[in-house]
Amino acid sequence: MEEMELIEGKKIAAQVKQELADEVKRMKAAGAKTPHLVAVLVGNDPASETYVASKVKACQEVGFKSTEMRYSADITEEQLLAVVDKLNQDADVDGYIVQLPLPRHISEHKVLMAIDPDKDVDGFHPCNVGKMVTGLPAYLPATPAGIVELLKRYEIPTQGKHCVVIGRSNIVGTPMAVLMSRKDKYADCTVTICHSRTQNIKEMTLQADILIVALGKPHFVTADMVKEGAVVVDVGIHRIPSDKTKSGFRLVGDVDFEGVAPKCSYITPVPGGVGPMTIVSLLQNTLKACKGLADK
């Protein structure tokens, strides 16, 4: 068997950022508008704080304009919908995200539905989901789009392969399955979706040429669940206690990396695999929005 190769999302994300920065320079030189991304943050969920901070930082790195709008957790649903409406009307804003999760008293569905699909750079609005499913140009959800970008950049053959996706969330699992089954050079797979109710999950995963894991359980996939030579993409990220680090914890994925890696042809590490690609996909969507490319 060929030696295992690491899919370094961090390295690829840096390449994509450089390409975006070069494009922004060209746009500015031509007198075009600078892409503008807005992040709306409600409350002070620590993970959301981290995500938004890294999105703002990434915008600065590529020369985008970015705005952070913060609101306390007691904002009413009506007030937040008014913020969304204002962003829809603001011609200077190309794309925006409302960071999830939202406080319980606010309907995520209502907020999502209120976002202008042309500014929905997260790709969660049913209009964009529908376009994605029917193969029309659309803003793709950031994590699945980032994974497809990794497969492209590493030139990993996918056509005719069996891709097993573990997880069925609207953010990763379901759109991932759609993208991998589309007619495309880096898709064209036979796709199986597994989830918490799947019986004989090991039987399924052992058939996978490409295994994409977005379940949300640390170290769920073990070596005995993966066939020799498989491509493994780990979307999970968890903090677990560790006596080997100064902080007292370490980051791991949904895959037991140490056990699984020796069996793989390619595998993503955690951290530094899928995570950095999610943010660059969001930037790519924002550039598309600025250029009005979503419908072309």
Secondary structure, DSSP 8 states (H G I E B T S, - for coil): ----EE--HHHHHHHHHHHHHHHHHHHHHTT----EEEEEEES--HHHHHHHHHHHHHHHHHT-EEEEEEE-TT--HHHHHHHHHHHHH-TT--EEEE-S---TTS-HHHHHHHS-GGGBTT--SHHHHHHHHTT-S----HHHHHHHHHHHHTT---TT-EEEEE---TTTHHHHHHHHHSSSTT---EEEEE-TT-SSHHHHHTT-SEEEE----TT-B-GGGS-TTEEEEE---EEEE-SSSTTSEEEE-SB-HHHHGGGEEEE--SSSSSHHHHHHHHHHHHHHHHHT-TT-
